[in-house]
Amino acid sequence: KGLYNEKYPLDHVDDVDREVGYDIEGLLWVENTGHGAEARASQMEELLDLLEEVKGLYNAKYLLDHVDDVGCEIGSDADGLLWVQHTGDGVERPQSKAEKLQDLLQEV
């Protein structure tokens, strides 16, 4: 068993949740006993939490490209052409030099 476990590290025959045996015809069978839906549900919750964390990090790094953007609408026209409409607050445009000068002149 030790040599088998070394050769196939992902298929241990001495696992608690696994039973190995042979039938009457000499066919090897393996019975796996799982942890059920409860373990999968908690693992799913962990994965969803990690996904939310990754989405938050992505949204923080790429401010203009939010993963869960609710202001995005997808549709198609009569010809079948796909269109995507993004709505939002937009990006604040930096002031040009002329606008800065005008602001300075208004102060004087």
Salt bridges, closest charged atoms under 4 A:
ASP11 OD1 - ARG18 NH1 2.90
ASP14 OD1 - LYS1 NZ 3.52
ASP15 OD2 - ARG18 NH1 3.84
ASP17 OD2 - HIS35 NE2 3.20
GLU52 OE2 - LYS55 NZ 3.91
ASP68 OD1 - LYS55 NZ 3.18
ASP69 OD2 - HIS86 ND1 3.87
GLU99 OE2 - ARG93 NH2 3.27
